[in-house]
Amino acid sequence: MVVLKKIKASTLMETLVATVLIVIVFMISSMILNNIFSNSIKSNTREIDAYLNELEYLYKNEKLKLPYYDDLGDWKISIITLNTSSSYKSVEFEALHIITNKTKTKVIRED
């Protein structure tokens, strides 16, 4: 018959401490991942950028009357004419997020 070697067993306290440490590491890593994904979702402005580009296209092709005001989800959009000088005209495209107060602005200068 084969005699098995004895393996030194750990105490209950050591096992509990190791388990708690593993749980803490997983909690911290899940909170970090949650924060990263949350920030990436909040800073995503692709939809409003695409809509502003579409409005710019409509304005350049004279399909949009100024001043123009609209809402897109949580964004308030305004397109106004700026009086800068008599030689040229500027049009400002502005989108304001009503929750975060983030602003996207684009100014087009026409000669």
Residue, then its C-alpha position, 0 to 999 in steps of 0.5 A: m500500500v502506498v503511503l501518501k504524504k501529508i500536506k500541511a493544512s491551513t487553519l480556518m482563519e487563514t482560509l477566511v482571510a484569503t477569501v476576504l482578500i479575494v472578494i475585496v479585489f473583485m469588488i474593487s475591480s468591478m467598481i473600476l470597470n463600472n466607472i469606466f463604462s459609465n464615463s464612456i456612455k456619458s461622454n458619447t456624443r456621436e448621435i448629436d454630432a451626426y445630427l448637427n452635421e445633418l443640420e449643417y448640410l440642410y442649412k448649406n443647401e438652403k433647406l433650413k430656416l433660421p433661427y432654428y430650435d429643436d430638441l434631441g433627447d436631452w440635448k437642446i439645439s439652436i442655430i442662430t445668425l451672428n452679427t459679426s461684421s457687415s462683410y460676412k455672416s456667421v451661423e452658430f450651431e449649438a447643442l446643450h445637454i440639459i443634464t450635464n451642461k455640456t455644450k457642442t458649438k460649431v460656427i460657419r462663416e460665409d463670405 
